[in-house]
Amino acid sequence: MADLVAGVDGCRAGWVVVLTESACTDGGAGAEVAVARDFGAVLDLTRAARVVGVDMPFGLLDAAAPGGRECDRHARRLLGSPRACSVFSPPARCALTRASYRGALAANRASSAARLGISIECFRLFPRLREVDEALGADLALAERVTEVHPELSFRALAGGPAGLVEPKRSARGRSRRVALLRRAFPRLARTLRTRVAGVAADDVLDAHAVAWSAARVACDSAVCLPARPAPRDARGLPMAIWY
């Protein structure tokens, strides 16, 4: 029997969760899509999953560094222009505790001599970042099966390289290309995308499927880790690695 795996992506409603089997083959698999209000609910939904891929950084630097974590820099180099811009540098951990953008910006800059700031787009992700960081920090054993995945790296692997996918995911052509790339693994994906759920965008569902595809590769021991294992860990013991 194939292992159950999950792909998780943040959305306005909370988190999109795609549950599927890791058949370790190229054949299509069925997928169940659910929406979780918070990351605690994600963990409840994915309790039986061997691997839970999450499109959200965890494992944070204590001091901000140019280009972010080593895995972030690796991911940008692999994606190349223009998709490298989809990989943002997570905040230093001290910034994550600040309630305002101004406070988070000041804390991030004060964390290192480089005086690096954070974007407002990054700050808007703080609630989701905190949920994952707090859950994994409270139970480090979860990091054995909860894995950071970047969907654009998943799509790059599906396309066979960076030249195969340059269109942004929110464009009509970009979405169509990504659906086509995932169709072999998820034959019912196009039908799933036509189902509208409040607080969930089509690209959230698409990314969650891409993350689930990579989670299956992790379960089958065929995924790539950035940087190569053993990945560095942060001060709390959480891995700083991106898989695809």
C-alpha positions, 0 to 999 in steps of 0.5 A: 500500500502506498504511503499517504503524503500531503501538500500544503499552501497558505491562502486567505482562508488559512491553508489548502491541504492536498492529500494523496498517495505516493505511488513512487511511479509516474502514474496518476493519483487521486487527491483529496483537497481540504481547507484548514483554518490554522496550522494546528488543523493542518497537522490534524488533517495530515496525521496519517501522512508520512511526509507533509510538504509545506510552502512556507519557510521554517528554520530561521536565521538569528541574524539576517544575511544577504540573500537569506538562508543558504537554501534560499540562495540555492533555490534562486540560482536554480530557478534563474531569471525571472522565477528567482524572484518567487523565493523571498528571504525569511525574516530573522527570528527576532523580527518574527515576534514583532506585531508591526511592520515598522518594528519587524523592519527595525528588528531585522535590520538590528540583527546583523551588521548588514542592516537588511530589511524585509519587504511588506509582502514578507511581513504579511506572511508573518501570521502563517510563518508564526503558526508553522514556527510555533508548531514545529518549535513545540515539537521538533520531532514534527520536522522529521516529516514536515518538509519545506517545499517551494512549488516553483522548484517542483514545477521546474523539475516537472518541466525538466529545467528552468527553460521550460517554465518562465511564465508567472503562475497568475497569468493565463498561460502560466496557469495553463502550463502548470496544470499541464505539467501536473496533469499526469500526477493529478488527472482530475486537477483541472476539474478541482480548479473549477471548484470555487472555495471562499478564501482560496485562489486557484493558484493556491490549489495549484501550488498545493498540488505541486508541493504534494508532488514533491512530498511524494518524491521525498517519501520515495527518496527521489527528491532533491534537498537544497542544500545537500544533506545534512542541511544546516539547522537553526538555533532551535534545531529546525532544518533550513532546507528546501526540497523539491 
